[in-house]
Structures are given as C-alpha cells and as structure tokens.
Amino acid sequence: MITLSYFLTFSSLWVLTALFDSALYHYSIWEGLKYLLFNEISMDMVYLISGLLIGLAFCIVTDIRLYRNKKKGNQAKGNKN
C-alpha cells in the first residue's frame, strides 16, 4: 500500500508541475511532461533517478515488513484457537 501511495504521489506531483509549467510557458501539458522527464536542466538526472529509486526501495522494504508482520500476527492468532 505504501508503494502504491508513492507512485500516486510521484505521478500527481509530476502532472501538477507540468500543469504549472504549461500555464507559465504557454505550451501543452504533454510537452511539459516530456520536458520534465527528458530536458530538466536545473536537476541532474542522476540525482533525480537515484532519489526516486531509493524512495521506491524504502517503500518496497516497508511493504514487505508490514506484510510479514501481518502474516505472523495471523499465524499467532490461528495457533491460539
């Protein structure tokens, strides 16, 4: 669930930034999305992609830990009955 929230947050911020850029610079939203993805000059793409991958890795690890704890909790309840 955390990973899904991460993807939704990232994509919604990406689209919101493209909307602001399209309003400020008077080009279409698709051009804004393409510009943010491929031609971002103010950020080094290595830092951007590494930050995204690190955040995704933390989300996946957290989801796995929550799933395992939930699974252990269900097994402990099943053994008591």
Secondary structure by P-SEA (a helix, b strand, c coil): caaaaaaaaaaaaaaaaaaaaaaaacccaaaaaaaaccccccccaaaaaaaaaaaaaaaaaaaaaaaaaaaaaaaaaaaac
